[in-house]
Amino acid sequence: MIAASRSPAPAAVFAATRIGPAVPANFQEIMATSSSSAPVPRAATAETETPPLSGPAGPAFSPLYQQIKGLILQSLEGGEWKPGESIPSEMELAARYRVSQGTVRKAIDELAAHHLLIRRQGKGTFVATHAEQHVNYRFLRLSPDRGDQQSEGPALRRFLDCKRLRASADIARALGLRAGDAVIYVRRTLAFAQQPTILEDLWLPGNAFKGLTLERLARTDAPMYALFESEFGVRMVRAEEKLKAVAADTDNCEWLGVQPGAPLLSVERLAYTYNDVPMELRRGLYRTDIHHYRNMPVSYTHLTLPTILLV
């Protein structure tokens, strides 16, 4: 199993980036407040937009719209509304939760800002999905030094391996498993303009991805995250990435077509589904002789997200 090279590289640069839809810092608090054992919010009026307190505000208190947001997140996590499907209208949700439409609207606005829901003018609100062409939940942005992604064309994927393994201690720790638990290991390359550019190793929790095989990966044209959504019910909602410069070793050279010691960009990504549950550890090596990392601000209005790294 080959991960990112540990060889030192000259002028090494390290960056740790939190990327993707941000989950609120008090996410666990929101979910706890809005659990099934909590009382259902009472009908809201202009005077009762937040539940009355019996004493000083404690760590478990959150505004009413945050509680509604937590209840909607529970429905998303439970699969009540699938990726790409519409959710009930604000009026229907207000009746369901016995709150005002304004409270529901504020909850949905925050979920849309975190890219978990998408508002479509005149059509309603939909669960965001990796399958849509214009909403790409992709994290690292790799751009060609000359031209653009359109002129370079789509990535050519080649799956080299897919097998079931027992998690080592470091893999288990990253995925919230126990050492020895089952994981699915995948290795692949991606080529742009016929040139191998990316070598990736992925580890996935074995229980969540039963039935994932090399043959199954090879026969799909969908991005991997779209495949995870449609066939395994796992949706990645955010990721954390660590970047640093490394030198290519002999194994990397074979797959990426570079000389030993050539500079590469090492990227380690930990991707999460709802409720901050880790679902993928990915370690990749990127050629940067004709590509570069591009960091662009995310537009929360139009969901302008990365477009080059096909997940």
Sequence and secondary structure as in RCSB ss.txt:
>XXXX:A:sequence
MIAASRSPAPAAVFAATRIGPAVPANFQEIMATSSSSAPVPRAATAETETPPLSGPAGPAFSPLYQQIKGLILQS
LEGGEWKPGESIPSEMELAARYRVSQGTVRKAIDELAAHHLLIRRQGKGTFVATHAEQHVNYRFLRLSPDRGDQQ
SEGPALRRFLDCKRLRASADIARALGLRAGDAVIYVRRTLAFAQQPTILEDLWLPGNAFKGLTLERLARTDAPMY
ALFESEFGVRMVRAEEKLKAVAADTDNCEWLGVQPGAPLLSVERLAYTYNDVPMELRRGLYRTDIHHYRNMPVSY
THLTLPTILLV
>XXXX:A:secstr
   S  S  TT  EEEEEESS   TTHHHHHHHTSTTS       TT SS   SSS  TT   HHHHHHHHHHHH
HHTTSS TT B   HHHHHHHHTS HHHHHHHHHHHHHTTSEEEETTTEEEE  TTSTT     S EEESSS HH
HH   EEEEEEEEEEE  HHHHHHHT  TT EEEEEEEEEEETTEEEEEEEEEEETTTTTT  HHHHHT  S HH
HHHHHHH     EEEEEEEEEE  HHHHHHHT  TT EEEEEEEEEEEGGGEEEEEEEEEEE SSEEE     BT
TTTB   SS  
